């Protein structure tokens, strides 16, 4: 992950979280613009392909569930301050959908 920190640092992103298995970098001017890298997801059955932050993760979960989308990991609160779930997109990618608490 040091290479990713350096690469995205060149684009102006600063490290805002490092739990060892996941590192998040954010734009200082637009903190919601974030990039996360993980070696594996320690609290979920799969490692997501990407993350999307939404304003209301509970509403997003309800919409995805009601649409029949495959929920890969149920909605839950994580110890590092996010509420999230994983859903599979039409291309087969696993998306980590989250909101900060």
C-alpha positions, -999 to 999 in steps of 0.1 A, spaced: 0 0 0 29 24 3 29 28 -35 -8 37 -35 -2 63 -7 25 78 -28 6 77 -60 -26 93 -46 -5 117 -25 7 131 -58 -29 139 -66 -33 157 -33 -49 130 -12 -40 127 25 -42 96 47 -72 98 70 -74 62 83 -50 33 85 -63 1 102 -35 -20 87 -58 -40 64 -76 -9 51 -61 26 44 -83 56 33 -70 87 17 -91 119 13 -90 152 -5 -83 180 20 -106 204 1 -134 178 -4 -132 153 24 -160 131 10 -137 124 -20 -119 94 -8 -100 64 -20 -96 32 1 -73 3 -3 -75 -30 15 -56 -62 16 -88 -81 25 -119 -71 43 -116 -83 79 -153 -79 88 -170 -92 56 -170 -124 36 -155 -108 5 -133 -79 -4 -153 -53 -23 -142 -40 -57 -151 -4 -48 -168 18 -23 -196 44 -27 -205 68 1 -242 78 2 -261 102 23 -286 76 37 -272 41 37 -304 27 53 -325 41 24 -300 28 -2 -301 -6 14 -339 -7 13 -339 4 -24 -313 -23 -33 -331 -50 -14 -365 -41 -28 -351 -40 -63 -339 -76 -60 -302 -68 -62 -280 -94 -45 -270 -83 -10 -236 -98 -5 -230 -85 31 -259 -73 53 -263 -37 66 -243 -32 98 -224 -7 119 -186 -11 118 -163 -2 147 -144 25 126 -175 47 123 -193 36 92 -226 19 85 -224 -3 54 -236 -32 32 -222 -49 1 -243 -53 -31 -234 -69 -64 -238 -46 -94 -250 -57 -128 -214 -63 -139 -207 -87 -111 -186 -63 -90 -191 -61 -52 -199 -26 -41 -193 -14 -5 -221 11 1 -216 32 32 -224 63 52 -202 77 80 -219 78 114 
